[in-house]
């Protein structure tokens, strides 16, 4: 047993004897509110829907992403009670679960994120993956683990209550393969790791500009009434566009032109998926098939091409567009400099990229295409996904603790995460807090991209849309496009064959 585990075991034993009650909580640098929250978490009766089990000092070793990757909240098992409110909440969550289940929770972040899948693959095939009971793979490469049968079918562990709200129901549905007794799910997401929420797309709006232009629509009410659509965003964005003495809307960093919306190229994917584009569907037999893109697809592509292609209504700001002098990150400068009403970005931007924003901003989910449609808040396809590698020593115990930790993450960490996203960043109103919950509940991953089935098609179509080219609407997924064979159905069949055989 290593030194950390020996010390942790002694602390647990001392706590159980009442000799160190509250130790670690009172010695931290957290603010008073957080400290009280942490102490109450430790003292409260369990509200999880199963009785706790004695895990007999089992150590849950989780392979996670590098610390502070992409300015995300990457703490999974902090070793001290720090001044950071989220890290402290996670520390308290883990302390509570460790006491309750007589276990340890250890995080490993010694592998570069882009090498996670390949390293997990090597560890499993060499029989050395017993060092990790669970792991986070980059979403865009998880298919290599699935197709090589290197990760467990999560449905095979009853302890994982995958139908409960603390697991992403949309991601589970999208990523499930097979039917009946052959039903499989190899990766999922929950708020155990906040990285998926950090990488979820949303829309920010400048409240100062909103008031100055006397925009009639209440965006929050539109969301509540399921009337927040691409057309509503377009109308508001167009209404604020102004050259302000410039000769054109061509973006320059020192210019004065005001734009309706700005984002970077992944914003087109987020808007397409938010608008309801599903690249893979299921037929009457529940088999995976390529979507037959009809009138709705054409209308969505044309609406987004109109939005992105209309000077003033939208600008990117990046030099790669060939007509501007900015950089790939200028979309953030445009919003921060009070030059755009809307910004399409990820949730984490509220804390990192917008920390110097001088005014109030609000947060909204990605708009739907039509009134009454469900919202779909896309999680970037690079976002880490949770897997249980093959050849681990006690996958049933790992599954149980992953479920417990995901539950308490929703109960005790998520509200503090919301608060940090909003506090002091100009989005302090309860409406934005409510919008974050809408975004959380509507998170989707578009598993067909993660599995590698549709990624080429999505890249080609979204690139055309982002450049304002409505011809994207004429591209069908099972036809040749941009030098690829376009055979998404073949890609699906190859994955299924690798998993289930002939």
N, C-alpha and C positions, 0 to 999 in steps of 0.2 A: 504494500500500500504506500503511495507516495506521501510526501510531507503535507501537501495540501489536504489530502483526504484524512490524514491522521488528525490534523488541526481541526478540520470541519467536524470530524466525529467527536472529538473532545468537546467542542462547542455545543454540539447537539446534546451530548450527555449532560453537560453542565446546565444547559437551558432546561432540560427535562427535570433536573434536580432543583431548579429554581434559583441557582446561584448567579446566573448571568441573564436574568430576564431583561429583554430590551437591549442587550449589548449589541453594538454595531449600528443600531438605529440612532441612539443618542450621540454617538461619537461622530456622526457624519456631518458634512457641510451643507446638507440640504436645508431648505427653508422650513419654517415652523409647520406650515400646512402640510408639506410633503412628509415630514417626520411623523406627524400625528396620523396621517393616512397610513404610513407604513406600519406603525405600531398597532393600529386598529386591525390591519390585515392579519397580523400575526395572532391577535387575540380572538378574532371572530370565529364562530362555529362554521364548519364547512357547509357550503350551499351547493356544491357539486352534486350531481344526481346519483352518485354511487358512494358507498362507504369506502373510506381510505383503507389501503392495504399496507402491511409491513413488508417493505421491499428488501429488508435485511442488508442495508448498506449498499444496495445496487447503485452503480455509477452510470448515469445516462451521459454518454459522451457524444456531443453533437458537433459535427464539422460544419462551420459557418463561414460567412464571407469575412474578408479582411476588415479590420476596424476602420470605421468612418469612410468606407468606400462610397464614392459619389455623394458625400455629405448626407448619407442615410443614417438612420438610427440602427446601428449594427450590434448594440449590446444584446447578448442573449443570456449570458451568465456572468455578470460583473462580480468581481471578487471583493469589492468594498462598497460601502454605502457612500456615494459621492454627492456632490452638489448639483449634479444634473438631475432634473426632476424625473425624466423618463428612466434613466439608468437606475436611479434610486427605487423607482416603482418596480422595475424588473428585479432588482436585487431583493426587494421585500417579497415579491411574488415567489421567487425561488426559495428564499428562506422558509416561507410558510409551507410550500410543498415539500421541501426537504424534511422539515420537522414532522409533517403530517404522514409522510410515506416512508420515513426512515431511509432516505436515499440521498444521492449526490447528483448535482447537475453541473457538468463541465463543458465549457465551450472551447473549441479548437479553431483558430483562424490562421493557420500556418500555410495555407495553400492559396496561391493567386486565384482570384475568382474565375478568370477565363480558363483556368486549367482544372477547375473542380471536377467536371464530368470525366475528363480523361484520367485524372488521378483516382477518382472513385472506381473507374473501370479497371485500372491497374491493380488497385488494392483488392478488389473483389476477386479478380481472376488469379491473383497470387495467394489468395487465402488470408490476406492480412487485414481485411476490413473488420475483423473483430475489434479493432481499436476504435471504431466508430459505430455507434448504435443507430444513429440517424445522421442525415447529411442534407445540406442545401446545395443543389446543383443549379448552374445557370440555366434559366428556362429555355434559351435558344438551343441548348445542346443536350437537353435531357433525353431526346429521342435515341441517342446512341446507347444510353443505359437501358432504355426500355427494349429496343430492338435486339440487344444482345442478352436479354434476360438476366440483367445484373442487379435489378432492384425488385423488392417484394411487391406483390399485389396487396395493396392496402385494405381491400375488402376482405382479405383472409384473416384480419385481426378484429375480433368482436369488440375489443377494448377501444378501438377507434370508432367513435360515434359520428361517423361521417355525415349522417343525416341531420346533425344538430347545427344550431346557428353559429357556433364558434368555429365551424369550418366553412370555407367558401363554397356555397351550394352551386353557384354558377360555374366555378372552375371545376368542381367535381363532375358536374353534368357534362361539360365540354370535353373533359379529359378521359371519361369512361370509355372503355373499349369492350366489345363483346356484349352478349346478352345472356340473361338467365344465369345458369350455373357457371357460364364462361365469362361472366362480367368481371372486368379488371379495371383497376385504377392504380397507376404507378407513381403518380405525384399529385400533390395538392398544395394548398396555401391556407394559412390561418394567420391570426395576429400574434402567434407565438414569436415570430420574427416580424418586425414592423417594416421590413424592407419592401414587401409587396405593396403595402399601403403607401409608403414613400414614393414608389414608382407608378402610382395610379394617376392617370390623367384627369385634369379638371379644367375649369375656366375661371380665371380671376377677372374681376372687373373693378375699375377705378371709380370709387364712390364720388370723388370730387368732380370728375368729369361727368359722371352720371347726373349729379345735381345741377351742374353748370348748364348742361344741355337740356335740362328739364324733360328727361325721358319719361314718357307717361307710364310705361309698363313697369310693374314691380316684378323684378326677376325672380325673387323668392316665391312670390305667389304663383308665378307661371310654373315653377318647378312643382309646387304643391298640387296644382291643378293638372299636372302632366301636360302643360301647354308650352314648356320650354323647348323650342324647336330650332333647327338650323335657320329657318326663315326669320324667327324672332331675333336671333343673334345677328343675322345679316342686316335686317332693317335697322336695328340699333347701331350697328357698326357703321353703316352707310351714313347715318344721320349726323355723325360727329366729324366725319372726314373733312379736312380743311387744309388748303395749301399755305395759309398764313403768310402770304407775300412771296412764297417760292414760285418758281416758274412751272414746276410740275410736282407730282407726288413721288418722284424718284428719291429714294432714301439717301440721306447723308447724315453722318453722326452729329454734325453741328447744325443741321437744318431745323426749321421751325414747323414743317408740315405735321399735321395731326392725322393719325390713322385710326380706323375702326378696330382693327384686330392685328395681333402679331403672334407668331409662334415659330417653331422650327419644323424641319421636314417630317419628323415623327407625328407632328400635330395632324397631318393629313390622315395618317392611319387611325389615330385616336378619333378623329371626326367621322371617318368612314364606319368604324366599328361602333362608335356611339350612335351613329345614324341607323344602326340595325343591320349592317351588312354582315351576314354569317356565311363564311366561305364553304362550310361543311354543314350538312343537315342530315336528318335520319328519315328513311322511308317508312312505309307502313309496317315493315318487318323489323324496324329499329336498326337497320343496317346503315352504316355511314356512307353517304353519297355526296358528290359535289353539288353545290347549290346550282339550280338552274336560274341564272340571272335574267330577270325579265324587266318589266316596266319600272318596278320599284328601284332596281339597281341602276337603271338608266337615269331615273329622276334624281337619285341621290348623287351620282357622279356629276351630273350637270349642275346641281345646286351647289355642290362644294367647289367645282371648277369656277363657277360664277363668283363665289365668295373669294376664293384665293386669287383669282385672276383680275379682279377689279381694282384698279389703281386707287389708292386712298382708302377704300374699304378694308384692304389688307396690305400689309407689307411684311417681308421676311427680314430684310436688313443684312442678309449674308452675301458676301462677295460672289459666292458660287452661282448666284442667279444671273451673273453676267451684266447686270445693269446698275449695280450699286457699289459703294465703296466701303461697306461695313464688313463685319466678320460674322462667323457662324453663331456667335453668342450675342449679337447686337439686338436680337429680339427681346432680350432681358433689359438691355439699356433703354430700348424704346419705351417699354412699360414703366421702368423705374424713373425715366425722365419725363413722365406725365405726357407722353405723346401717343398713347393708345388707350382706348376704352377697355378692350378685352385682351387678355393674354392666355394662350393655351400652353399649359405646362403641367408638371407633375406636382403632387401634393407637397413633396419635400421642398419645393421652391419657396414656399411661404416662409420657411425658417432660414434658408441659405441664400437663395438668389434675390429675394425681396426684402432682405433685412434692412436695407437703406431706403426703402420706398417711403416717400415723404408724406403720403396721404393715407386715408383709409382704403382698404380694398375688401371686396366680398369674394366668396368662393361659391361656385356652382358646379353641378355635374355637367358632363358633356351633353350637349343638346341632342334630343331625339330627332328623327326625321319628321314624323307626323305627330300631331296631338293624340294623346292617349297611348302612345308607344311607351314601353318600359325604357328606363334609362340604362345605358351600358357604359360603365366607366372603365376604360381599357387599362390594364396593367401592362406596362412595357414588357415585351417578350424576353428581355434580358433578365427580368426579375427572378430572384432565387425561388426555387420550388423545393418542397420538402419530400425527401425519399427515405426509405429504409433499405439500405444496401443488403444484398444477399451475404450470407456467411457471418452475420453478426451473432453474438453469443446468446442473447436473450431478446429476440425481436418482440415477443409478447409483452415483456416488461417495458420495453421502449415505447411500444404503441400506447400502453396505458398512461405513461407519464406524458407523452406528447399530447394526448387528449386532455389530461388534467391541466397541463400548462396552457394549452390553447384556451380552455375554458376560463381560467383565471386571468389570462391576458385580456380577454374581452371584458371581464368584470372589473379588473383593478388597474390595468395599464392603459387600455384604450381611452378612457375619459381623460387621463393625464396627457396622453398623446394629443388628443383634440385640443386640450388647453394650451399645450406648447405651440402647436401649429397656429393658434389664434392669438395667444397672449402677446401684447405689445407689438403686434405686427399689423395693426390697423384693422383686423377682422374680428373685433372683440364682441360683436353682436351675437345674440343667441340664434339668429337666423343662420349665420354661417356655421355655427355648431351643428344645427339641424342638417344643413347641407352636407357636412362631412359624414354624417350618418347615412344620408342618402347615397353618397359616393361609396362608402364602405359596403353597403348592402347591394350595390349594383356593380361591384367590381367583376370584371370578366377578363379572361386571359387570351381568348382566341387560340385554343389548344392546337388548331390545325397549323398555326405558325410554329409553335413549339415542337410539334411532331415533325416539322419540316415538309409538310405536305403542300402548303399553299404560300410559303414565304416568297418565292420568286414572283408569283403572280401578284401578291400584295405589294411588293416593292415596286413593280412596274406600274401598276394601276395608281397607287398612291402618289408616285412621283409625277405622273401625268396630271393628276388632280391638283397637286400642290403647285404645279406650274400654270394652272388655269386652263388646262387642255381638256376640253369636254369629250375628246375622242376616246377617253378611258372607258366611256360607257359602251363602246362597241367591242371591247375586248372580252372574250369569253374564256373561262378557265381551262377548258379542254380543247382549245385551239392553240396553234402556235403563236407565241408572242415573244418579242424581243430576244430572239435566238434560243428560246427554250422550247421544250416539247409541249409544255402546258398540261402534262398528263397528271393532274392532281389525283385522279382516281387510281392511277397506277401506283402513285406514292402511298396512298392509303392501303391498297392491297398488299404492297410489299411489307409495310409495317405489320399488318395483321397476319401475314404469312410467317413472318419472323417470330411472332408471338404464339400463334395458334397452330402453325404448320399448315399443311394442305387441307 
